[in-house]
Amino acid sequence: MDARTLAGLLAAAPPVDLRILELTAELTRPDGALDMDAAAARQHEVELACVQAQEYAAATGRLREALRWTLRPR
């Protein structure tokens, strides 16, 4: 794997601004529990945030494996 491939993987990684973090904070009650009614009312938004987080995890996983492959002992 060459640097251009690593650069391509970096460029393909989604932005780090994950909506799931903000959304979780918005849907958490003062006692620390998830407000299930509020979450249900925003189900579509929750689902989109989960997809975004999964895409980010997949992209960073590909980058992690590329770096491991590049840095492996030869």
N, CA, C, O and CB atoms as a CASP TS submission, in Angstrom:
PFRMAT TS
TARGET T0000
AUTHOR 0000-0000-0000
METHOD Language model
MODEL 1
PARENT N/A
ATOM      1  N   MET     1       0.856  -1.179   0.000  1.00  0.00           N
ATOM      2  CA  MET     1       0.000   0.000   0.000  1.00  0.00           C
ATOM      3  C   MET     1       0.892   1.228   0.000  1.00  0.00           C
ATOM      4  O   MET     1       1.871   1.284   0.744  1.00  0.00           O
ATOM      5  CB  MET     1      -0.968   0.006   1.225  1.00  0.00           C
ATOM      6  N   ASP     2       0.571   2.194  -0.810  1.00  0.00           N
ATOM      7  CA  ASP     2       1.398   3.391  -0.884  1.00  0.00           C
ATOM      8  C   ASP     2       0.711   4.581  -0.230  1.00  0.00           C
ATOM      9  O   ASP     2      -0.438   4.493   0.201  1.00  0.00           O
ATOM     10  CB  ASP     2       1.733   3.712  -2.333  1.00  0.00           C
ATOM     11  N   ALA     3       1.436   5.698  -0.164  1.00  0.00           N
ATOM     12  CA  ALA     3       0.919   6.898   0.509  1.00  0.00           C
ATOM     13  C   ALA     3      -0.334   7.429  -0.177  1.00  0.00           C
ATOM     14  O   ALA     3      -1.217   7.975   0.485  1.00  0.00           O
ATOM     15  CB  ALA     3       1.991   7.991   0.546  1.00  0.00           C
ATOM     16  N   ARG     4      -0.420   7.274  -1.495  1.00  0.00           N
ATOM     17  CA  ARG     4      -1.620   7.754  -2.187  1.00  0.00           C
ATOM     18  C   ARG     4      -2.852   6.991  -1.731  1.00  0.00           C
ATOM     19  O   ARG     4      -3.934   7.566  -1.611  1.00  0.00           O
ATOM     20  CB  ARG     4      -1.456   7.625  -3.705  1.00  0.00           C
ATOM     21  N   THR     5      -2.695   5.712  -1.481  1.00  0.00           N
ATOM     22  CA  THR     5      -3.819   4.921  -1.004  1.00  0.00           C
ATOM     23  C   THR     5      -4.218   5.358   0.397  1.00  0.00           C
ATOM     24  O   THR     5      -5.405   5.492   0.694  1.00  0.00           O
ATOM     25  CB  THR     5      -3.475   3.428  -1.020  1.00  0.00           C
ATOM     26  N   LEU     6      -3.227   5.582   1.259  1.00  0.00           N
ATOM     27  CA  LEU     6      -3.521   6.081   2.603  1.00  0.00           C
ATOM     28  C   LEU     6      -4.191   7.448   2.537  1.00  0.00           C
ATOM     29  O   LEU     6      -5.139   7.717   3.275  1.00  0.00           O
ATOM     30  CB  LEU     6      -2.235   6.161   3.441  1.00  0.00           C
ATOM     31  N   ALA     7      -3.698   8.307   1.653  1.00  0.00           N
ATOM     32  CA  ALA     7      -4.306   9.627   1.500  1.00  0.00           C
ATOM     33  C   ALA     7      -5.750   9.502   1.019  1.00  0.00           C
ATOM     34  O   ALA     7      -6.624  10.254   1.451  1.00  0.00           O
ATOM     35  CB  ALA     7      -3.489  10.486   0.516  1.00  0.00           C
ATOM     36  N   GLY     8      -5.989   8.556   0.133  1.00  0.00           N
ATOM     37  CA  GLY     8      -7.354   8.336  -0.346  1.00  0.00           C
ATOM     38  C   GLY     8      -8.265   7.855   0.763  1.00  0.00           C
ATOM     39  O   GLY     8      -9.417   8.278   0.857  1.00  0.00           O
ATOM     40  N   LEU     9      -7.744   6.962   1.610  1.00  0.00           N
ATOM     41  CA  LEU     9      -8.538   6.495   2.748  1.00  0.00           C
ATOM     42  C   LEU     9      -8.836   7.637   3.710  1.00  0.00           C
ATOM     43  O   LEU     9      -9.947   7.744   4.230  1.00  0.00           O
ATOM     44  CB  LEU     9      -7.809   5.365   3.484  1.00  0.00           C
ATOM     45  N   LEU    10      -7.852   8.482   3.945  1.00  0.00           N
ATOM     46  CA  LEU    10      -8.067   9.643   4.822  1.00  0.00           C
ATOM     47  C   LEU    10      -9.128  10.577   4.230  1.00  0.00           C
ATOM     48  O   LEU    10     -10.014  11.054   4.939  1.00  0.00           O
ATOM     49  CB  LEU    10      -6.737  10.414   5.039  1.00  0.00           C
ATOM     50  N   ALA    11      -9.027  10.827   2.948  1.00  0.00           N
ATOM     51  CA  ALA    11      -9.989  11.715   2.294  1.00  0.00           C
ATOM     52  C   ALA    11     -11.396  11.138   2.313  1.00  0.00           C
ATOM     53  O   ALA    11     -12.376  11.882   2.350  1.00  0.00           O
ATOM     54  CB  ALA    11      -9.564  11.986   0.861  1.00  0.00           C
ATOM     55  N   ALA    12     -11.499   9.817   2.286  1.00  0.00           N
ATOM     56  CA  ALA    12     -12.809   9.167   2.265  1.00  0.00           C
ATOM     57  C   ALA    12     -13.449   9.072   3.649  1.00  0.00           C
ATOM     58  O   ALA    12     -14.640   8.787   3.764  1.00  0.00           O
ATOM     59  CB  ALA    12     -12.683   7.785   1.674  1.00  0.00           C
ATOM     60  N   ALA    13     -12.665   9.309   4.693  1.00  0.00           N
ATOM     61  CA  ALA    13     -13.215   9.226   6.052  1.00  0.00           C
ATOM     62  C   ALA    13     -14.211  10.362   6.262  1.00  0.00           C
ATOM     63  O   ALA    13     -13.911  11.511   5.938  1.00  0.00           O
ATOM     64  CB  ALA    13     -12.080   9.287   7.121  1.00  0.00           C
ATOM     65  N   PRO    14     -15.384  10.059   6.796  1.00  0.00           N
ATOM     66  CA  PRO    14     -16.377  11.099   7.048  1.00  0.00           C
ATOM     67  C   PRO    14     -15.879  12.101   8.088  1.00  0.00           C
ATOM     68  O   PRO    14     -14.947  11.805   8.836  1.00  0.00           O
ATOM     69  CB  PRO    14     -17.693  10.473   7.509  1.00  0.00           C
ATOM     70  N   PRO    15     -16.487  13.269   8.141  1.00  0.00           N
ATOM     71  CA  PRO    15     -16.078  14.247   9.152  1.00  0.00           C
ATOM     72  C   PRO    15     -16.285  13.697  10.563  1.00  0.00           C
ATOM     73  O   PRO    15     -17.131  12.832  10.787  1.00  0.00           O
ATOM     74  CB  PRO    15     -16.862  15.559   8.976  1.00  0.00           C
ATOM     75  N   VAL    16     -15.508  14.208  11.498  1.00  0.00           N
ATOM     76  CA  VAL    16     -15.546  13.704  12.872  1.00  0.00           C
ATOM     77  C   VAL    16     -16.763  14.227  13.640  1.00  0.00           C
ATOM     78  O   VAL    16     -17.073  13.716  14.716  1.00  0.00           O
ATOM     79  CB  VAL    16     -14.266  14.093  13.606  1.00  0.00           C
ATOM     80  N   ASP    17     -17.440  15.213  13.117  1.00  0.00           N
ATOM     81  CA  ASP    17     -18.605  15.790  13.783  1.00  0.00           C
ATOM     82  C   ASP    17     -19.766  14.795  13.724  1.00  0.00           C
ATOM     83  O   ASP    17     -20.590  14.836  12.810  1.00  0.00           O
ATOM     84  CB  ASP    17     -19.005  17.147  13.128  1.00  0.00           C
ATOM     85  N   LEU    18     -19.815  13.905  14.712  1.00  0.00           N
ATOM     86  CA  LEU    18     -20.829  12.854  14.720  1.00  0.00           C
ATOM     87  C   LEU    18     -22.104  13.335  15.412  1.00  0.00           C
ATOM     88  O   LEU    18     -22.082  13.714  16.583  1.00  0.00           O
ATOM     89  CB  LEU    18     -20.289  11.593  15.417  1.00  0.00           C
ATOM     90  N   ARG    19     -23.187  13.314  14.690  1.00  0.00           N
ATOM     91  CA  ARG    19     -24.475  13.761  15.211  1.00  0.00           C
ATOM     92  C   ARG    19     -24.927  12.918  16.395  1.00  0.00           C
ATOM     93  O   ARG    19     -25.648  13.416  17.260  1.00  0.00           O
ATOM     94  CB  ARG    19     -25.526  13.719  14.116  1.00  0.00           C
ATOM     95  N   ILE    20     -24.524  11.662  16.453  1.00  0.00           N
ATOM     96  CA  ILE    20     -24.974  10.769  17.515  1.00  0.00           C
ATOM     97  C   ILE    20     -24.544  11.280  18.893  1.00  0.00           C
ATOM     98  O   ILE    20     -25.241  11.055  19.883  1.00  0.00           O
ATOM     99  CB  ILE    20     -24.428   9.359  17.284  1.00  0.00           C
ATOM    100  N   LEU    21     -23.404  11.963  18.959  1.00  0.00           N
ATOM    101  CA  LEU    21     -22.932  12.492  20.243  1.00  0.00           C
ATOM    102  C   LEU    21     -23.846  13.607  20.742  1.00  0.00           C
ATOM    103  O   LEU    21     -24.266  13.608  21.899  1.00  0.00           O
ATOM    104  CB  LEU    21     -21.489  13.011  20.115  1.00  0.00           C
ATOM    105  N   GLU    22     -24.149  14.551  19.859  1.00  0.00           N
ATOM    106  CA  GLU    22     -25.048  15.648  20.239  1.00  0.00           C
ATOM    107  C   GLU    22     -26.454  15.131  20.541  1.00  0.00           C
ATOM    108  O   GLU    22     -27.086  15.537  21.516  1.00  0.00           O
ATOM    109  CB  GLU    22     -25.106  16.703  19.121  1.00  0.00           C
ATOM    110  N   LEU    23     -26.918  14.245  19.698  1.00  0.00           N
ATOM    111  CA  LEU    23     -28.271  13.720  19.841  1.00  0.00           C
ATOM    112  C   LEU    23     -28.429  12.963  21.158  1.00  0.00           C
ATOM    113  O   LEU    23     -29.448  13.102  21.835  1.00  0.00           O
ATOM    114  CB  LEU    23     -28.613  12.804  18.662  1.00  0.00           C
ATOM    115  N   THR    24     -27.431  12.169  21.519  1.00  0.00           N
ATOM    116  CA  THR    24     -27.489  11.444  22.779  1.00  0.00           C
ATOM    117  C   THR    24     -27.569  12.414  23.949  1.00  0.00           C
ATOM    118  O   THR    24     -28.337  12.202  24.888  1.00  0.00           O
ATOM    119  CB  THR    24     -26.271  10.527  22.928  1.00  0.00           C
ATOM    120  N   ALA    25     -26.781  13.469  23.891  1.00  0.00           N
ATOM    121  CA  ALA    25     -26.837  14.479  24.964  1.00  0.00           C
ATOM    122  C   ALA    25     -28.218  15.128  25.025  1.00  0.00           C
ATOM    123  O   ALA    25     -28.746  15.370  26.111  1.00  0.00           O
ATOM    124  CB  ALA    25     -25.751  15.564  24.749  1.00  0.00           C
ATOM    125  N   GLU    26     -28.798  15.406  23.872  1.00  0.00           N
ATOM    126  CA  GLU    26     -30.120  16.034  23.826  1.00  0.00           C
ATOM    127  C   GLU    26     -31.222  15.114  24.357  1.00  0.00           C
ATOM    128  O   GLU    26     -32.219  15.582  24.908  1.00  0.00           O
ATOM    129  CB  GLU    26     -30.445  16.449  22.400  1.00  0.00           C
ATOM    130  N   LEU    27     -31.037  13.815  24.189  1.00  0.00           N
ATOM    131  CA  LEU    27     -32.076  12.859  24.566  1.00  0.00           C
ATOM    132  C   LEU    27     -31.864  12.242  25.949  1.00  0.00           C
ATOM    133  O   LEU    27     -32.625  11.368  26.365  1.00  0.00           O
ATOM    134  CB  LEU    27     -32.145  11.766  23.541  1.00  0.00           C
ATOM    135  N   THR    28     -30.845  12.691  26.649  1.00  0.00           N
ATOM    136  CA  THR    28     -30.566  12.173  27.982  1.00  0.00           C
ATOM    137  C   THR    28     -31.251  13.034  29.028  1.00  0.00           C
ATOM    138  O   THR    28     -31.115  14.257  29.037  1.00  0.00           O
ATOM    139  CB  THR    28     -29.054  12.114  28.240  1.00  0.00           C
ATOM    140  N   ARG    29     -31.986  12.375  29.903  1.00  0.00           N
ATOM    141  CA  ARG    29     -32.685  13.086  30.985  1.00  0.00           C
ATOM    142  C   ARG    29     -31.687  13.494  32.058  1.00  0.00           C
ATOM    143  O   ARG    29     -30.572  12.973  32.098  1.00  0.00           O
ATOM    144  CB  ARG    29     -33.810  12.203  31.599  1.00  0.00           C
ATOM    145  N   PRO    30     -32.076  14.418  32.925  1.00  0.00           N
ATOM    146  CA  PRO    30     -31.178  14.853  34.007  1.00  0.00           C
ATOM    147  C   PRO    30     -30.682  13.707  34.899  1.00  0.00           C
ATOM    148  O   PRO    30     -29.602  13.795  35.484  1.00  0.00           O
ATOM    149  CB  PRO    30     -31.885  15.874  34.864  1.00  0.00           C
ATOM    150  N   ASP    31     -31.475  12.634  35.000  1.00  0.00           N
ATOM    151  CA  ASP    31     -31.047  11.507  35.838  1.00  0.00           C
ATOM    152  C   ASP    31     -30.079  10.574  35.111  1.00  0.00           C
ATOM    153  O   ASP    31     -29.638   9.574  35.678  1.00  0.00           O
ATOM    154  CB  ASP    31     -32.259  10.717  36.305  1.00  0.00           C
ATOM    155  N   GLY    32     -29.746  10.897  33.855  1.00  0.00           N
ATOM    156  CA  GLY    32     -28.792  10.112  33.089  1.00  0.00           C
ATOM    157  C   GLY    32     -29.402   9.040  32.211  1.00  0.00           C
ATOM    158  O   GLY    32     -28.689   8.404  31.435  1.00  0.00           O
ATOM    159  N   ALA    33     -30.697   8.824  32.312  1.00  0.00           N
ATOM    160  CA  ALA    33     -31.371   7.816  31.494  1.00  0.00           C
ATOM    161  C   ALA    33     -31.787   8.423  30.154  1.00  0.00           C
ATOM    162  O   ALA    33     -31.971   9.634  30.034  1.00  0.00           O
ATOM    163  CB  ALA    33     -32.605   7.244  32.237  1.00  0.00           C
ATOM    164  N   LEU    34     -31.928   7.567  29.166  1.00  0.00           N
ATOM    165  CA  LEU    34     -32.397   8.012  27.863  1.00  0.00           C
ATOM    166  C   LEU    34     -33.889   8.303  27.934  1.00  0.00           C
ATOM    167  O   LEU    34     -34.653   7.497  28.465  1.00  0.00           O
ATOM    168  CB  LEU    34     -32.096   6.956  26.776  1.00  0.00           C
ATOM    169  N   ASP    35     -34.306   9.433  27.409  1.00  0.00           N
ATOM    170  CA  ASP    35     -35.718   9.789  27.334  1.00  0.00           C
ATOM    171  C   ASP    35     -36.309   9.040  26.146  1.00  0.00           C
ATOM    172  O   ASP    35     -36.206   9.489  25.005  1.00  0.00           O
ATOM    173  CB  ASP    35     -35.922  11.349  27.193  1.00  0.00           C
ATOM    174  N   MET    36     -36.919   7.910  26.418  1.00  0.00           N
ATOM    175  CA  MET    36     -37.419   7.027  25.373  1.00  0.00           C
ATOM    176  C   MET    36     -38.516   7.675  24.533  1.00  0.00           C
ATOM    177  O   MET    36     -38.590   7.440  23.327  1.00  0.00           O
ATOM    178  CB  MET    36     -37.936   5.752  25.987  1.00  0.00           C
ATOM    179  N   ASP    37     -39.364   8.484  25.154  1.00  0.00           N
ATOM    180  CA  ASP    37     -40.426   9.162  24.398  1.00  0.00           C
ATOM    181  C   ASP    37     -39.826  10.162  23.418  1.00  0.00           C
ATOM    182  O   ASP    37     -40.242  10.232  22.262  1.00  0.00           O
ATOM    183  CB  ASP    37     -41.406   9.878  25.354  1.00  0.00           C
ATOM    184  N   ALA    38     -38.861  10.923  23.877  1.00  0.00           N
ATOM    185  CA  ALA    38     -38.199  11.901  23.004  1.00  0.00           C
ATOM    186  C   ALA    38     -37.439  11.185  21.884  1.00  0.00           C
ATOM    187  O   ALA    38     -37.454  11.632  20.737  1.00  0.00           O
ATOM    188  CB  ALA    38     -37.231  12.797  23.823  1.00  0.00           C
ATOM    189  N   ALA    39     -36.782  10.082  22.217  1.00  0.00           N
ATOM    190  CA  ALA    39     -36.053   9.318  21.211  1.00  0.00           C
ATOM    191  C   ALA    39     -37.008   8.739  20.166  1.00  0.00           C
ATOM    192  O   ALA    39     -36.710   8.750  18.972  1.00  0.00           O
ATOM    193  CB  ALA    39     -35.250   8.193  21.875  1.00  0.00           C
ATOM    194  N   ALA    40     -38.145   8.241  20.616  1.00  0.00           N
ATOM    195  CA  ALA    40     -39.137   7.691  19.690  1.00  0.00           C
ATOM    196  C   ALA    40     -39.673   8.773  18.765  1.00  0.00           C
ATOM    197  O   ALA    40     -39.899   8.533  17.579  1.00  0.00           O
ATOM    198  CB  ALA    40     -40.291   7.040  20.462  1.00  0.00           C
ATOM    199  N   ALA    41     -39.873   9.959  19.313  1.00  0.00           N
ATOM    200  CA  ALA    41     -40.388  11.069  18.509  1.00  0.00           C
ATOM    201  C   ALA    41     -39.370  11.515  17.459  1.00  0.00           C
ATOM    202  O   ALA    41     -39.741  12.114  16.450  1.00  0.00           O
ATOM    203  CB  ALA    41     -40.760  12.249  19.413  1.00  0.00           C
ATOM    204  N   ARG    42     -38.103  11.227  17.691  1.00  0.00           N
ATOM    205  CA  ARG    42     -37.038  11.630  16.768  1.00  0.00           C
ATOM    206  C   ARG    42     -36.366  10.398  16.144  1.00  0.00           C
ATOM    207  O   ARG    42     -35.175  10.418  15.830  1.00  0.00           O
ATOM    208  CB  ARG    42     -35.987  12.500  17.504  1.00  0.00           C
ATOM    209  N   GLN    43     -37.142   9.343  15.974  1.00  0.00           N
ATOM    210  CA  GLN    43     -36.615   8.068  15.509  1.00  0.00           C
ATOM    211  C   GLN    43     -35.838   8.190  14.199  1.00  0.00           C
ATOM    212  O   GLN    43     -34.758   7.615  14.060  1.00  0.00           O
ATOM    213  CB  GLN    43     -37.743   7.085  15.340  1.00  0.00           C
ATOM    214  N   HIS    44     -36.376   8.924  13.255  1.00  0.00           N
ATOM    215  CA  HIS    44     -35.699   9.071  11.961  1.00  0.00           C
ATOM    216  C   HIS    44     -34.325   9.723  12.152  1.00  0.00           C
ATOM    217  O   HIS    44     -33.338   9.289  11.560  1.00  0.00           O
ATOM    218  CB  HIS    44     -36.565   9.913  10.983  1.00  0.00           C
ATOM    219  N   GLU    45     -34.274  10.744  12.965  1.00  0.00           N
ATOM    220  CA  GLU    45     -33.016  11.445  13.244  1.00  0.00           C
ATOM    221  C   GLU    45     -32.024  10.507  13.957  1.00  0.00           C
ATOM    222  O   GLU    45     -30.828  10.519  13.666  1.00  0.00           O
ATOM    223  CB  GLU    45     -33.283  12.711  14.110  1.00  0.00           C
ATOM    224  N   VAL    46     -32.536   9.706  14.884  1.00  0.00           N
ATOM    225  CA  VAL    46     -31.689   8.741  15.593  1.00  0.00           C
ATOM    226  C   VAL    46     -31.126   7.727  14.600  1.00  0.00           C
ATOM    227  O   VAL    46     -29.939   7.403  14.655  1.00  0.00           O
ATOM    228  CB  VAL    46     -32.491   8.018  16.717  1.00  0.00           C
ATOM    229  N   GLU    47     -31.954   7.229  13.705  1.00  0.00           N
ATOM    230  CA  GLU    47     -31.499   6.245  12.727  1.00  0.00           C
ATOM    231  C   GLU    47     -30.423   6.829  11.814  1.00  0.00           C
ATOM    232  O   GLU    47     -29.428   6.164  11.526  1.00  0.00           O
ATOM    233  CB  GLU    47     -32.678   5.743  11.895  1.00  0.00           C
ATOM    234  N   LEU    48     -30.617   8.063  11.358  1.00  0.00           N
ATOM    235  CA  LEU    48     -29.610   8.708  10.509  1.00  0.00           C
ATOM    236  C   LEU    48     -28.298   8.893  11.264  1.00  0.00           C
ATOM    237  O   LEU    48     -27.223   8.703  10.695  1.00  0.00           O
ATOM    238  CB  LEU    48     -30.122  10.066  10.003  1.00  0.00           C
ATOM    239  N   ALA    49     -28.379   9.260  12.535  1.00  0.00           N
ATOM    240  CA  ALA    49     -27.176   9.435  13.348  1.00  0.00           C
ATOM    241  C   ALA    49     -26.450   8.105  13.524  1.00  0.00           C
ATOM    242  O   ALA    49     -25.219   8.067  13.524  1.00  0.00           O
ATOM    243  CB  ALA    49     -27.533  10.034  14.720  1.00  0.00           C
ATOM    244  N   CYS    50     -27.195   7.027  13.673  1.00  0.00           N
ATOM    245  CA  CYS    50     -26.585   5.698  13.810  1.00  0.00           C
ATOM    246  C   CYS    50     -25.890   5.279  12.522  1.00  0.00           C
ATOM    247  O   CYS    50     -24.795   4.718  12.564  1.00  0.00           O
ATOM    248  CB  CYS    50     -27.646   4.658  14.195  1.00  0.00           C
ATOM    249  N   VAL    51     -26.511   5.544  11.387  1.00  0.00           N
ATOM    250  CA  VAL    51     -25.897   5.223  10.097  1.00  0.00           C
ATOM    251  C   VAL    51     -24.602   6.017   9.934  1.00  0.00           C
ATOM    252  O   VAL    51     -23.586   5.468   9.508  1.00  0.00           O
ATOM    253  CB  VAL    51     -26.875   5.526   8.926  1.00  0.00           C
ATOM    254  N   GLN    52     -24.636   7.291  10.266  1.00  0.00           N
ATOM    255  CA  GLN    52     -23.443   8.134  10.165  1.00  0.00           C
ATOM    256  C   GLN    52     -22.320   7.567  11.037  1.00  0.00           C
ATOM    257  O   GLN    52     -21.172   7.495  10.599  1.00  0.00           O
ATOM    258  CB  GLN    52     -23.767   9.592  10.584  1.00  0.00           C
ATOM    259  N   ALA    53     -22.647   7.168  12.260  1.00  0.00           N
ATOM    260  CA  ALA    53     -21.645   6.611  13.173  1.00  0.00           C
ATOM    261  C   ALA    53     -21.085   5.298  12.628  1.00  0.00           C
ATOM    262  O   ALA    53     -19.885   5.043  12.737  1.00  0.00           O
ATOM    263  CB  ALA    53     -22.254   6.388  14.570  1.00  0.00           C
ATOM    264  N   GLN    54     -21.946   4.466  12.043  1.00  0.00           N
ATOM    265  CA  GLN    54     -21.484   3.199  11.459  1.00  0.00           C
ATOM    266  C   GLN    54     -20.557   3.445  10.271  1.00  0.00           C
ATOM    267  O   GLN    54     -19.552   2.751  10.115  1.00  0.00           O
ATOM    268  CB  GLN    54     -22.684   2.343  11.018  1.00  0.00           C
ATOM    269  N   GLU    55     -20.887   4.423   9.438  1.00  0.00           N
ATOM    270  CA  GLU    55     -20.045   4.754   8.293  1.00  0.00           C
ATOM    271  C   GLU    55     -18.689   5.264   8.762  1.00  0.00           C
ATOM    272  O   GLU    55     -17.657   4.917   8.188  1.00  0.00           O
ATOM    273  CB  GLU    55     -20.731   5.802   7.401  1.00  0.00           C
ATOM    274  N   TYR    56     -18.694   6.082   9.799  1.00  0.00           N
ATOM    275  CA  TYR    56     -17.440   6.603  10.335  1.00  0.00           C
ATOM    276  C   TYR    56     -16.589   5.462  10.903  1.00  0.00           C
ATOM    277  O   TYR    56     -15.380   5.410  10.675  1.00  0.00           O
ATOM    278  CB  TYR    56     -17.716   7.665  11.425  1.00  0.00           C
ATOM    279  N   ALA    57     -17.217   4.566  11.631  1.00  0.00           N
ATOM    280  CA  ALA    57     -16.492   3.427  12.205  1.00  0.00           C
ATOM    281  C   ALA    57     -15.891   2.557  11.098  1.00  0.00           C
ATOM    282  O   ALA    57     -14.755   2.098  11.217  1.00  0.00           O
ATOM    283  CB  ALA    57     -17.430   2.580  13.098  1.00  0.00           C
ATOM    284  N   ALA    58     -16.642   2.334  10.035  1.00  0.00           N
ATOM    285  CA  ALA    58     -16.141   1.521   8.926  1.00  0.00           C
ATOM    286  C   ALA    58     -14.958   2.204   8.234  1.00  0.00           C
ATOM    287  O   ALA    58     -13.960   1.554   7.921  1.00  0.00           O
ATOM    288  CB  ALA    58     -17.265   1.254   7.910  1.00  0.00           C
ATOM    289  N   ALA    59     -15.071   3.495   8.001  1.00  0.00           N
ATOM    290  CA  ALA    59     -13.988   4.231   7.337  1.00  0.00           C
ATOM    291  C   ALA    59     -12.733   4.256   8.200  1.00  0.00           C
ATOM    292  O   ALA    59     -11.629   4.072   7.688  1.00  0.00           O
ATOM    293  CB  ALA    59     -14.431   5.664   7.015  1.00  0.00           C
ATOM    294  N   THR    60     -12.886   4.480   9.486  1.00  0.00           N
ATOM    295  CA  THR    60     -11.712   4.499  10.351  1.00  0.00           C
ATOM    296  C   THR    60     -11.138   3.092  10.514  1.00  0.00           C
ATOM    297  O   THR    60      -9.930   2.937  10.690  1.00  0.00           O
ATOM    298  CB  THR    60     -12.065   5.093  11.722  1.00  0.00           C
ATOM    299  N   GLY    61     -11.979   2.079  10.460  1.00  0.00           N
ATOM    300  CA  GLY    61     -11.496   0.704  10.508  1.00  0.00           C
ATOM    301  C   GLY    61     -10.649   0.369   9.286  1.00  0.00           C
ATOM    302  O   GLY    61      -9.616  -0.290   9.406  1.00  0.00           O
ATOM    303  N   ARG    62     -11.084   0.821   8.114  1.00  0.00           N
ATOM    304  CA  ARG    62     -10.292   0.596   6.907  1.00  0.00           C
ATOM    305  C   ARG    62      -8.949   1.308   7.006  1.00  0.00           C
ATOM    306  O   ARG    62      -7.917   0.759   6.621  1.00  0.00           O
ATOM    307  CB  ARG    62     -11.057   1.072   5.663  1.00  0.00           C
ATOM    308  N   LEU    63      -8.968   2.515   7.517  1.00  0.00           N
ATOM    309  CA  LEU    63      -7.726   3.268   7.678  1.00  0.00           C
ATOM    310  C   LEU    63      -6.809   2.587   8.697  1.00  0.00           C
ATOM    311  O   LEU    63      -5.601   2.494   8.476  1.00  0.00           O
ATOM    312  CB  LEU    63      -8.028   4.715   8.114  1.00  0.00           C
ATOM    313  N   ARG    64      -7.365   2.118   9.790  1.00  0.00           N
ATOM    314  CA  ARG    64      -6.582   1.419  10.810  1.00  0.00           C
ATOM    315  C   ARG    64      -5.895   0.198  10.214  1.00  0.00           C
ATOM    316  O   ARG    64      -4.707  -0.025  10.444  1.00  0.00           O
ATOM    317  CB  ARG    64      -7.478   1.002  11.988  1.00  0.00           C
ATOM    318  N   GLU    65      -6.645  -0.593   9.446  1.00  0.00           N
ATOM    319  CA  GLU    65      -6.071  -1.788   8.845  1.00  0.00           C
ATOM    320  C   GLU    65      -5.014  -1.436   7.804  1.00  0.00           C
ATOM    321  O   GLU    65      -4.011  -2.140   7.680  1.00  0.00           O
ATOM    322  CB  GLU    65      -7.165  -2.635   8.212  1.00  0.00           C
ATOM    323  N   ALA    66      -5.225  -0.364   7.062  1.00  0.00           N
ATOM    324  CA  ALA    66      -4.225   0.060   6.078  1.00  0.00           C
ATOM    325  C   ALA    66      -2.930   0.467   6.780  1.00  0.00           C
ATOM    326  O   ALA    66      -1.839   0.139   6.314  1.00  0.00           O
ATOM    327  CB  ALA    66      -4.763   1.232   5.222  1.00  0.00           C
ATOM    328  N   LEU    67      -3.048   1.173   7.887  1.00  0.00           N
ATOM    329  CA  LEU    67      -1.852   1.564   8.630  1.00  0.00           C
ATOM    330  C   LEU    67      -1.150   0.342   9.219  1.00  0.00           C
ATOM    331  O   LEU    67       0.077   0.256   9.191  1.00  0.00           O
ATOM    332  CB  LEU    67      -2.214   2.554   9.746  1.00  0.00           C
ATOM    333  N   ARG    68      -1.917  -0.589   9.745  1.00  0.00           N
ATOM    334  CA  ARG    68      -1.308  -1.822  10.272  1.00  0.00           C
ATOM    335  C   ARG    68      -0.556  -2.559   9.174  1.00  0.00           C
ATOM    336  O   ARG    68       0.557  -3.039   9.386  1.00  0.00           O
ATOM    337  CB  ARG    68      -2.384  -2.743  10.886  1.00  0.00           C
ATOM    338  N   TRP    69      -1.167  -2.644   8.005  1.00  0.00           N
ATOM    339  CA  TRP    69      -0.541  -3.341   6.889  1.00  0.00           C
ATOM    340  C   TRP    69       0.742  -2.620   6.483  1.00  0.00           C
ATOM    341  O   TRP    69       1.765  -3.258   6.237  1.00  0.00           O
ATOM    342  CB  TRP    69      -1.514  -3.441   5.691  1.00  0.00           C
ATOM    343  N   THR    70       0.686  -1.271   6.411  1.00  0.00           N
ATOM    344  CA  THR    70       1.848  -0.488   6.009  1.00  0.00           C
ATOM    345  C   THR    70       2.974  -0.595   7.026  1.00  0.00           C
ATOM    346  O   THR    70       4.144  -0.634   6.644  1.00  0.00           O
ATOM    347  CB  THR    70       1.460   0.969   5.818  1.00  0.00           C
ATOM    348  N   LEU    71       2.646  -0.645   8.308  1.00  0.00           N
ATOM    349  CA  LEU    71       3.662  -0.627   9.361  1.00  0.00           C
ATOM    350  C   LEU    71       4.092  -2.019   9.818  1.00  0.00           C
ATOM    351  O   LEU    71       4.897  -2.136  10.742  1.00  0.00           O
ATOM    352  CB  LEU    71       3.150   0.142  10.540  1.00  0.00           C
ATOM    353  N   ARG    72       3.580  -3.061   9.197  1.00  0.00           N
ATOM    354  CA  ARG    72       3.916  -4.425   9.639  1.00  0.00           C
ATOM    355  C   ARG    72       5.403  -4.699   9.417  1.00  0.00           C
ATOM    356  O   ARG    72       5.997  -4.174   8.476  1.00  0.00           O
ATOM    357  CB  ARG    72       3.057  -5.478   8.881  1.00  0.00           C
ATOM    358  N   PRO    73       5.992  -5.503  10.265  1.00  0.00           N
ATOM    359  CA  PRO    73       7.409  -5.870  10.082  1.00  0.00           C
ATOM    360  C   PRO    73       7.584  -6.644   8.787  1.00  0.00           C
ATOM    361  O   PRO    73       6.727  -7.439   8.398  1.00  0.00           O
ATOM    362  CB  PRO    73       7.924  -6.711  11.280  1.00  0.00           C
ATOM    363  N   ARG    74       8.656  -6.410   8.157  1.00  0.00           N
ATOM    364  CA  ARG    74       8.943  -7.099   6.866  1.00  0.00           C
ATOM    365  C   ARG    74      10.195  -7.911   6.989  1.00  0.00           C
ATOM    366  O   ARG    74      10.607  -8.560   6.028  1.00  0.00           O
ATOM    367  CB  ARG    74       9.091  -6.090   5.699  1.00  0.00           C
TER
END
